[in-house]
Amino acid sequence: MTITTPEQPAPARPRVLLLVPARTYRAADFLLAAARMGLDLVIGSDGALPLGGHPVIPVNPGASASLVTARCGQVAAVIAADTPMLELAAAVAARPGLPHNPAEAVRNAADKTRQRQRWAATGVPRPRFEIVATATGDAVCQAAEAVGFPCVVKAVSLSASQGVLRADDPAAAVTAARRIRYVLAAARRPGTEPLLIEEYLPGPELSIDALLDGGHLTVTAIFDKHRTPDGPTFEETLLVTPSRLPGPVLDAAITTAGRAARALGLTRGPVHAELRIDQRGGQPRPAMLELAARSIGGLCSRVLRFPGGTTLEELILASALGRPGPAVSRDPAPAAGVYMLPVPHPGVLRAVHGRHSAAAVPGITGLTITIPAGRRVRPLPDGDQYLGFIFAQAGPTHEVEQALTTARDQLRVIID
């Protein structure tokens, strides 16, 4: 006699809401990560994006959490793919009691004024700063003289080095403030937005990517930011991991980043911190420049691979679902890096020649041009986009840097 048993139903796939702003590089990598993990993905977006055939719920960053919840149904986690959706993601996750950052903490991280004020109140190392409510010459000069020259003038709501200029004297500070006001107007920011004027810190710059859980920081990557200019603009180009800085300096930087995140009220999820190592006085001192409640921007995460081939986006999704991730080393081997291709001058992008030669350089693992030909482009600090990204992996970090630099030299950018 044959005994048959009913088939067990397949376990339900975890359902995750991914909130995707129209202007982001990050959508495709999160979609791929969700597919690899077998997640049931619900997408909310405020624009038309190539989202792999997934149905999209129309959602703008200012939507009410109740409306989004009604449209997407019950989910196990809520993820913002990029900055504009962070506050909405926190509000949506709060309604059913899912783990989330407080909305106030997300607002703190998105505003450089709030950042500096909270870091100052809690003793987190950062540059001296002044907040200028107006861009009048007298107010700007007074603030700049208070922090000392050289100083850096910044828009408080922009990112990726947009609206950031160094000034070496009072006249340059006034000119920088005036130019940043034009950048803010073009970005449709409120005319009442204040400006941040802060002390310029000399020394090497680095970024720390990490995941927060209950306020505890787990580092996923540390990038040395080679060739970041000393001014007047600060576009990033070459990022290489692992860092070459001494272990004690990195330990101090990680501690500083953790303190900075907690001071803003952040408790969980990805963070991306940027620091300078101030070497004045002979003792290296990490100081916070920026901190965002998201992972590293652009396509930079594509150079990171963790045990089992896990991507950074998979780590973020697993963390949001309460799943344990693979053990992460802050010193990956082989080394990896990315070259962010800046826009050299304003105009209309016609072509980028030499891609095949660049991709053939030993150690190069990928090259992506993200701006299509025919589009008008503007360099930083006025614009907010890079031409594309070159990725590399090799043995020691100096070989990664050499491969990226050699590949970049093969490219010829045509802009009319």
N, C-alpha and C positions, 0 to 999 in steps of 0.2 A: 504494500500500500504506500502510495506517495503522498506525503504531507506537504501541502503548499502553505506558505505564509504570505500575507499581504505585503506588498512592497512598502517600505517606509518612505514617506514623502521627503523629498529633498529639503534640507534645511533652508530657511528663508535667507536670502542674501541681505546683509545690512544695508539699509537705505540711508544715503548721505545727501544732504543738500549742499551743492557747490554754488556759491554766489560769484558771478564772473562779471567784472566791469567791462564795458565795451573796449576801452583802451588798456590792454594788458598783453604781455608776452606769455603769461603763465598758463593759459587755458589748456593748451594741448598737453602739457606735461602732467597736469592734474588728471585729465581724461585718461591718459595712458596708464597712470598709476592706479586709478580706480578700476580700470579694466583688468590689470594684472592681479589686483586683489579680489576680483570677483564681486565688486560692490554694485549695488543698485543705485545709480546716480540720478539725482534730480537737479537740474540746472536752472538757476535764476539769473537773468542777465538784462542789462539795459541797452543792448545793441546787437547788431547782426554780426556774429562771429562764426568761423568755421568750427563747429562743435561736434563734428563726427556723426551727424545725423541724430544726435540726442534731441528730444523735445525740450524746448526752452520756455520757461515761464517768464513773461515780461515783468521785470522788477527793476526799479531804479533805486539808487542808494538811499533816497529819502523816503522810501515806502514804509508803511507802518508794519511792525512785526506781526500784528494780528492778521493783516492782509496776506503777507507772505506765508504764514503758517496755514491759513485757510487754503491757499492755492497749492501748497506742496504736500500737505498731509503730514503724517507722523514720520519722523526721521530719527536716526540714531546719533547723528552728528551734523554740525553745520560748519562749513569751511568757507572762508573768504579767499578767493584766488589772488586778490591784490588789494591795495590800500583803500580804494574808494568804498569797498563793500565791508570793511572791517567792523564799523559800528553797527551796521544792520545785522551782520552775522551774530554779534554779541547779543543784540536785542531779541533776535529770533530764537537763539539757543536758550535764552533765559526763560521763555514762556513755558516750555515743557520741563524746565529744570535740568537741561543738559549742561555738562561742564562748559564753562565759558569765562572769558574775561569780563569784568564789569565794564559797562559802556563808558563810564567816566575814565577808566584807565586807558581805553582805546583812544578817547579824545585827547587825553594827556600825551599819548605817544605821537599823535598826528599833528601836534602843534608845538613848534620849537619854543614858543614863549612858555607854555605850560611845562615843558620838559625842564627848561633851565630853572624855572621858579621852584619846582619840586626837588630838583637835584641840589639847588642851593640850600633849601630848607633842611635837607637830610645829609648834607655834607658829602655828596657824591662829587669826586673831582671833575671839574669842567673848566673851560675858559672863563675869565671874567666877562661879564656881559652887561649890556644896557638895552632896554626896550624903548623904541621910539614910536610914539603914536602917530606922528606926522613926519613927512619927509622934508620939512623946511630946513634950510641951510643951517640955521642957528641950532636947532634941536639935534641934527645929525652931528655937527661939529662938537657940540658939548658932550654927546654920548661917546663919540670916537675918542676924544681927549681923555674921557674918564677911564676907558679901558686901555688906552695907550696905542701907539703905532708900532708896527703895522697892525691893522685890525681887519676883520672880515664882516662885510655887510650881507645879511641874509633875509630872504623872504621866509616867513615863519610857517607857511603852509605847503611849500613846494619841496620836491625831493630830487634825487639823482643829480645833484649839483646845479640844478636850474635855479636861477636867481641868487647866485652866490658869487661875490666879488671881493677881492682883497683891495685894501686902500692903504697907502703908505703915508698919507698926509691929509689934512682937513679937506683940501679941494678935491682930492680923489674920493674921499668918503661921500661928499655931497654928490659928485658925479655918479658914483656907484648907486647911491640911494635913488637918484632920479631914474637911472636905467632900470633898476629893479622894479620901480613903479610901473614902467612901461611893460615889463615882463608880466607883472601881476594883472595888468589891464588886459593883455592879450590872452591870459589864462582865465579871464573872467572871474577874477577874485574880487572881493569887496574892496572898494576904494579906501575903506577905513581900516584895512588890515595893517597892523603895526609891522615895523621892521626890527630885526635883531642885529645888534652891533656887538661883536665880541672880539676878545683878544685873539690874535693870531698865535698859534702854538707851533714852533718848529719841531721837526722830528719825524720819524717814520710813522706811516699810517697803516692801520690794519682793520679788518672787519671780522666780527665773530658771529657765526650763526649757531643758534642753539634752540633747544626745546625746553619750555618751562612746564613743570608739573608740580602744582602746589607751591610755586615760588622757587623750586629747586631747578637749577640750570644744568642741562646736559648739553655739552658742546658737540656740534655736528661738524663744524669746519672753522678753521681760522685761515684767512687769506692775508698775505702781505700785499699791500697795494703799491707795487712798484710804479715809479714814474708818475705818481700823482703830482701835478704841478704845485709849485709854491705860490702860485698866483700869476696874474690877477684872476684867472679862472681856475676851476678845480675839477675839470672833467677826469673821470677815472678811465684808465685804459688797461693796464696789465695787472691781473690778480693771480697770485700763485699760492698754492697750499701744498705742503705744510709751511708754516711760518719759519723763517730763519732766526727769529728773535730768541734770546735766551729763555730757558724754561721759567726762571723766577719772574721775568718780565711778563711772560704770557700768563702765568698764574695770577699775577696782580691785575692784568687786564681782564681776565675772566671774572675775578672777584668784583672788579669795578662794574663790569657789565651786569652782573647779577644784582648788585646793589641798585644800579640805575633802573633796571626793570622793575624791581620791587618798589622803588620809590614812586614810580608812576602808577602803581597799583596792579600791574600785570601779574597774573598767577599761572597762566597755562598757555600752551600753543607756541608757535614759532616766534623767535625774535631775531632781529638783525641789528647788530650794534656796530658802530664805527667809532674808532678811538685814534687819538694821536699819542705817541710816546714822547712826552716832553722831557728833553734831555738837559735842560738848563739846570745848572747847579750841580751837575755831575751824577745825580741819582735819577735813573729813568723813572718817570712817573706817568702811568696811563691816565688819560683824561678823556671823558666822554665828549664826542661831537654830536652824534645822532643815535637814536634808537627807534626802531619801527616794530610794530606788533605783527610782523610777517617775516617770511624767509627772504633770502637774498633776491634782488630784483633781476629784471631782464631774463636772459636765458642762462645765466651763470650757473644755476644749479645743475645743469647738464654735465658738468665736469665731475660731479660728485657721485661716487658709487660706494655703497656700504656692503657688508658681508651678504653673500647670496645675490649680489647684483642689485640690491635694494636702492631705490632712488630717494632723494630728499623728500619728494612729494609723497611717496609711500610712507616714509617715517611720519610725516605730518598727519596723514590720514589715519594711520595706526594709532598715533597718540590721541587724536580726537575721539577715536572709538574705544580708548582704554586698553588697547592691545600692547603687549610688550614688543619692543623693536629689537633689532640685532645690536650687539655690543658695538659701540662707535669709538674709533680711535681719533684723536685730534691730530695725529701724525700719519696720514695715509701713505701707503706705498703701493705703486709708484706715485710720484708727485703729479699734480695736475694743475691746470691753469686755464685762464680765459683772457682773450684780448678783446676788449670792448671798443669797437671801431667808432671814433668820434666823427662828427660832421666837420670837415675842414673849413668850409666857408658857406655862406648862404647862397641859395639859388635853386635851380631845378636839377634833381639827380637824373643823369642820363644813362650812366652805366658804371659798373664796377668790373674792370678787366683784371685778368690774372688769377681768377679763382682756382682754376685747375692746377696752376703752378703752386699756389699757396697750399692747396689741399694735399699736394704731393710731398710737402716738406716732411721729413721723418719726425715722428712724434705728434703730428697733427691728426686729430681724431674727428674733426668736423669743422665746417665753415657755413654760416648761415647769414645771408643778407636779408634784413627784415624790412627794409623800406623799398617799395617797388619803384622802378624807373618811371620818371614822369612826375614824381611828387616833389613839391617844394620843401626844402629842408633849411633848418637854421641851426647853427652850432650853439653849444652851451656858452654862456648861461641863459641865452634867450630861448633856445629850443629845449625840447624835453625828450629827444630820441637819439639813439645811436644808429649808425648805419647797419650794424650787424655784430656778429660774435664769431671769434675763432677759438676752437677748443684744442687742448693738447694734453697728452699724458706721456710721461717719460720716467727716467730713473730719478736722479736728484733734481732739485728745484731749478738749478741753473740751466739744466738741459731743457726744461719746460719753457723757461724764459727765453732761451735762445731760439727754440722752435717757433714760438709765438711771434717773436720779433722778426725772424726770417720770413715767416709766412706773411706777416703784415707788409713787409717790404716788396712782396711780389704783386701787391694790389695797386691798381691805378684807378682812382675815383674821378669820374667825369661829372662835373657840376657846372651848368651854364648859369 
